[in-house]
Amino acid sequence: MILSAVIHLTPTSEVSIPPFLGHKAQGWLLSEVHSYLPLLAERLHGKGGYTVSGIHRQIKGKPGKYYLRITSLADDLTNVLLEAVLPNIKLISFSPREAAKQKYNIEVNSYPDFKVDGYATNSTDHPLAGITSLTGLKDNAKLMKTQQLVFTSPTAFGSNGIDQPIPSPALMLRSWADKWNSCISDLNERIGYPIQQFAQECVQITSLKNVHTENWFLPNHAKSNGFQGNVAFTLRFFDQCENWQAVWERAQFDLGILSEFALYCGTGRHTAVGMGQTIPFRLFE
């Protein structure tokens, strides 16, 4: 099962809280998982398979002043979150436990603690929460030629070791397809055609709203830059994709699946420390 869990938060002191605390939230998550399953925490630290947001302002009408969102693409992490971590957290501190601090070289900081006002794992309790399976995503996918997404944290793609803040549908789809394929054991279910090249010829941006670039802090005092805002892209008509007609129908289906999968996998680089947070626009309606 894949999971998007939203934790409702209220700070214990009234201080300015920057949004770019994803690297601190990652340290907290690894500390929590380490206390239950140390080997899993070690795997997460090295290989990913999850995302952690920064601290975001809470959606109107939901508990708390802020929220932290955690996603999982692996059954073992989903299970430990649902059975151990989420039911037992009362306070989130970005000063990590000593064992995990030494294990992962996590820095101590002076940010406030956050009281946990509950959590959501279902979209009926919070629009950004959900639990499903890859099969469930496929079964519920809709054939929509136009996809509209909200990138709520800086998003960047790697190129020759450099982060590129480019709102490119081809790079988005490549990012999602790579993560989708890494979760699929059945080769027949993987996206086997070159989706980036397909998108370069057959997918076009139709809308950019409030798109701008922002800096984001990474571990060890590093920093990145990415784009944020609303991006809409559209699949061109069948007869406009002469070189890709053999996969056009499949690609239309894949665009719908991957745009929904983006809620769980994030987009681009550094998604384990808060970058690339991606929300289908319909969830805000």
Sequence and secondary structure as in RCSB ss.txt:
>XXXX:A:sequence
MILSAVIHLTPTSEVSIPPFLGHKAQGWLLSEVHSYLPLLAERLHGKGGYTVSGIHRQIKGKPGKYYLRITSLAD
DLTNVLLEAVLPNIKLISFSPREAAKQKYNIEVNSYPDFKVDGYATNSTDHPLAGITSLTGLKDNAKLMKTQQLV
FTSPTAFGSNGIDQPIPSPALMLRSWADKWNSCISDLNERIGYPIQQFAQECVQITSLKNVHTENWFLPNHAKSN
GFQGNVAFTLRFFDQCENWQAVWERAQFDLGILSEFALYCGTGRHTAVGMGQTIPFRLFE
>XXXX:A:secstr
 EEEEEEEEEESS     S  HHHHHHHHHHHHHHH HHHHHHHHHH  EEE   EE  TTSSSSEEEEEEE SH
HHHHHIIIIIHHH SEE SS  HHHHHHHT        EEEEEEE STTT TT EEE HHHHHHH    SEEEEE
EEEEE EEETTEEE    HHHHHHHHHHHHHHH   GGGS  S HHHHHHHHEEEEEEEEEEEEEEE GGG EEE
EEEEEEEEEE  GGG GGGTTTHHHHHHHHHHHHHHHHHH SSS GGGTTT EEEGGGG 
